[in-house]
Amino acid sequence: MFAGITAGMVGFIYPSNLYDLVNERWSERISELETIPNLPSRKTFEQLIDVVYHASFLTEERRRIWFRVVYVSKEEMEKQNVPSSWNIRIIKFDRPRQFSVSELVKLAPAADPTQVLIGVYENSAQSELEIWGLIEAGTSWWDFERHETSGARPPPNAFTLSSRNPGQASISRQGHVLLILSQGRVIRPSYVFYSGPVADFLEKGKQCLYKEVCERLKIDRYDPKGPDDDYPKRFYVFFLERILNRIRERFHGGTLIIVPDEVKINDTRLHDRIVIKYPCHYDALEPLVNELEKFQTFYDTDFKLWDKKQIGQDEFRRCMREKSYYEDAKEEVKRAAGFLSSMSAVDGAVVMTDRLRLLGFGAEIIAISPSLTDVKVITDLESGKSERREIEHFGTRHRSAFRFCSSFENSIAAIVSQDGEIRIAKRVGSDVILWPNITVATLGF
């Protein structure tokens, strides 16, 4: 029997039993203009997921394998790949290979899933699945999902299976994750940074960024006439997700503790609960303010030139200058996310405030909470279902974070496991609540 607790739980389930769940969600649209391709037949679906699922448990010369498999013919892929300026490259093998566990394991190391998909389709003459080649789609969507870029071309619009960890299979279509099978349970991406207790805790930090951007731009509202007035707040969340995703990609794990900005490094509320080995100061909010300011200034300058038939040299130079400033500002934010995530490589937690002010790293949590015996694990975000789990079932990193949150209610802890799962803990009332599988939507990994 499978084990594990994840978000969006529908009970223990075997890979072969996923078809009906996927079929129910296959028609979900990201936009009204989206064209929904046909879902593979039940037989084909079961063949695909059986190979992917069993391959996920294996290694190639002791290397962990991860991959994306897309069910699409070479001819259909060529139809989607227009205009040619999109630069998706289709690499057809000299002869098809059988789609099997052994062949997938051998091929996966050469097909970096951040930019390459393994093309699989059915040989109608022999009624068997074959690997016909590779689809080199670039890293733009991977960067987009990790908030490293503002736009990208999505992956092929076809049934796609991905896996990064043993027993994991993610099902998506054109970058839209429908569900993930992980350790025998079905999960869906959870968005606790956007609504609920975690989002409420972060609201003060979001408002701080919004206010400082408006002050820098000398305006009352960021986008008073358009739909993007809350963009600075989303940008704040994107930055936190970038930090967590970068910690996850180090395969070391880590803990990020966030406290209110009024808590200073010498605050007894910290000293009684945590010992920071490397206290320091680093303001990550300033790069965010700067990028949002430069973003607005550049596009305001650029848009004014769109309808002009002729552009003067001074106007053109100013636009290019503002673009250069904006690119530099984006690089600063990228560096800030990389720097903060790198602190997690030292044993111990990274501690920062909701205003994105780093207090230190390598922190040992010494908080004691004798009455804390279990945590409330959210198993379905949509319905609010949960189940209690004794803290002894979790590792040291998790138990320490639970004790801190239990003793310091106005805080959150983001725990990244070595296997890449991101969980958020927060005390709500008398309970410590755990939200599993945060930001799982990045290519389904």
HUKAVEN-V416121 format. One record per backbone hydrogen bond with DSSP energy under -0.5 kcal/mol. CO is the residue of the C=O (numbers start at 0). NH is the residue of the N-H. E is the energy in kcal/mol with one decimal. If there is no record, write none. Layout:
CO|NH|E  CO|NH|E
//
This chain:
5|8|-0.5  13|16|-2.1  14|17|-1.7  17|21|-2.4  18|22|-2.9  19|23|-1.8  20|24|-1.2  21|25|-1.4  24|27|-1.8  30|33|-1.2  33|35|-0.5  34|36|-0.6  40|44|-3.1  41|45|-2.5  42|46|-1.9  43|47|-2.7  44|48|-2.6  45|49|-1.7  46|50|-1.8  47|51|-2.2  48|52|-2.6  49|53|-2.0  50|54|-2.3  51|55|-1.6  52|166|-0.5  53|56|-0.9  54|57|-1.7  57|64|-0.6  58|60|-0.6  59|62|-1.8  62|59|-1.9  66|162|-2.1  67|117|-2.8  68|160|-3.3  69|71|-1.2  69|119|-2.5  70|158|-0.5  72|76|-2.2  73|77|-2.0  74|78|-1.5  75|79|-1.8  76|80|-1.5  79|81|-2.1  82|85|-1.9  83|86|-2.0  86|88|-0.6  87|89|-0.5  88|90|-0.6  88|135|-2.9  89|91|-0.7  90|133|-2.6  96|130|-3.7  97|99|-1.3  99|103|-2.3  100|104|-2.3  101|105|-1.8  102|106|-2.0  103|107|-2.3  104|108|-0.6  106|109|-1.7  107|110|-1.8  109|111|-0.6  111|114|-2.1  111|115|-2.8  114|136|-2.8  114|137|-0.8  116|118|-0.7  116|134|-2.7  117|69|-2.4  118|131|-1.5  118|132|-1.0  119|71|-1.4  120|129|-2.9  121|123|-1.0  122|126|-2.2  122|127|-0.9  127|122|-3.2  128|98|-2.0  129|120|-2.2  129|131|-0.8  130|96|-2.3  131|92|-2.3  132|118|-2.3  133|90|-3.0  133|135|-0.5  134|116|-2.3  134|136|-1.0  135|88|-2.6  138|142|-2.7  139|143|-2.4  140|144|-2.8  141|145|-1.3  142|147|-3.4  142|148|-0.7  143|146|-1.7  155|157|-1.9  155|173|-1.2  157|173|-0.6  158|70|-3.0  159|171|-2.3  160|68|-3.6  161|169|-3.1  162|66|-1.9  164|167|-1.9  166|182|-0.9  166|183|-0.5  168|180|-3.1  169|161|-2.1  170|177|-2.6  170|178|-1.3  171|159|-2.3  172|175|-2.0  174|176|-0.8  175|172|-1.6  178|170|-2.7  179|181|-0.6  179|186|-2.9  180|168|-2.2  181|184|-1.4  183|12|-2.4  184|181|-2.9  186|179|-2.3  189|438|-1.0  190|193|-1.7  190|194|-0.8  191|198|-0.8  195|199|-2.3  196|200|-2.1  197|201|-1.8  198|202|-0.7  199|202|-0.7  200|203|-0.5  201|205|-2.2  202|206|-2.7  203|207|-1.9  204|208|-2.0  205|209|-2.5  206|210|-2.8  207|211|-2.3  208|212|-2.2  209|213|-2.2  210|214|-2.3  211|215|-2.0  212|216|-2.2  213|217|-0.9  213|218|-2.3  220|223|-0.5  222|225|-0.7  227|230|-1.8  229|232|-0.5  229|233|-1.9  230|234|-2.9  231|235|-1.7  232|236|-1.6  233|237|-2.9  234|238|-2.0  235|239|-1.7  236|240|-2.6  237|241|-2.3  238|242|-2.0  239|243|-2.3  240|244|-2.8  241|245|-2.1  242|246|-2.1  243|247|-2.4  244|248|-1.9  246|249|-1.2  246|251|-0.7  246|252|-0.6  247|250|-1.5  253|415|-3.3  254|256|-0.5  254|349|-2.9  255|413|-2.8  256|351|-2.6  257|411|-1.9  258|353|-1.8  259|262|-1.7  261|263|-0.6  263|266|-1.7  266|269|-1.4  266|270|-2.2  267|271|-2.3  269|272|-1.9  269|273|-2.8  272|365|-2.2  272|366|-1.6  273|275|-0.6  274|276|-0.7  274|363|-3.0  275|278|-0.5  277|360|-1.3  281|283|-0.8  281|357|-2.9  283|287|-0.9  284|288|-2.5  285|289|-2.5  286|290|-2.3  287|291|-2.3  288|292|-2.3  289|293|-2.6  290|294|-2.8  291|295|-2.1  292|296|-2.5  293|297|-2.5  294|298|-2.2  295|299|-2.2  296|300|-1.9  297|301|-2.8  298|302|-2.7  299|303|-1.1  301|304|-1.4  301|305|-0.5  302|305|-1.1  302|306|-0.5  304|307|-1.0  311|315|-2.5  312|316|-2.7  313|317|-2.2  314|318|-2.3  315|319|-2.5  316|320|-2.3  317|321|-2.6  318|322|-2.1  319|323|-2.0  320|324|-2.2  321|325|-2.2  322|326|-2.6  323|327|-2.2  324|328|-2.2  325|329|-2.3  326|330|-1.8  327|331|-1.7  328|332|-1.7  329|333|-2.2  330|334|-2.4  331|335|-2.1  332|336|-2.4  333|337|-2.2  334|338|-2.7  335|339|-2.4  336|340|-2.1  337|341|-1.8  338|342|-0.9  339|342|-0.6  340|343|-1.4  341|344|-1.6  342|345|-1.3  348|362|-2.3  349|256|-3.3  350|358|-2.8  350|359|-1.5  351|258|-2.0  352|355|-2.1  355|283|-2.5  355|357|-0.6  356|352|-1.8  357|281|-0.8  358|279|-1.8  359|350|-2.8  360|277|-2.1  361|276|-0.8  362|348|-2.5  362|364|-0.6  363|274|-3.0  363|365|-0.6  368|371|-2.0  370|372|-0.9  372|390|-1.8  374|376|-0.8  374|388|-2.4  375|377|-0.6  375|433|-2.6  376|386|-2.1  377|435|-0.6  378|8|-4.4  379|383|-2.0  379|384|-0.7  384|378|-2.3  384|379|-1.5  386|376|-2.8  388|374|-2.4  389|392|-1.8  390|393|-1.9  394|398|-2.5  395|399|-2.4  396|400|-1.7  397|401|-2.5  398|402|-2.2  399|403|-2.1  400|404|-2.4  401|405|-2.5  402|406|-2.0  403|407|-1.7  408|410|-2.0  409|259|-0.7  411|257|-2.6  412|414|-0.6  412|424|-2.9  413|255|-2.7  413|415|-0.5  414|416|-0.6  414|422|-2.7  415|253|-2.2  416|419|-1.8  420|416|-2.7  421|437|-3.1  422|414|-3.0  423|434|-3.1  424|412|-2.2  425|432|-3.3  427|430|-1.7  430|427|-3.2  430|432|-0.6  431|375|-2.8  432|425|-2.0  433|377|-2.5  433|435|-0.6  434|423|-2.3  436|189|-0.9  436|439|-0.6  438|441|-0.6  440|442|-1.2  441|444|-2.5
//
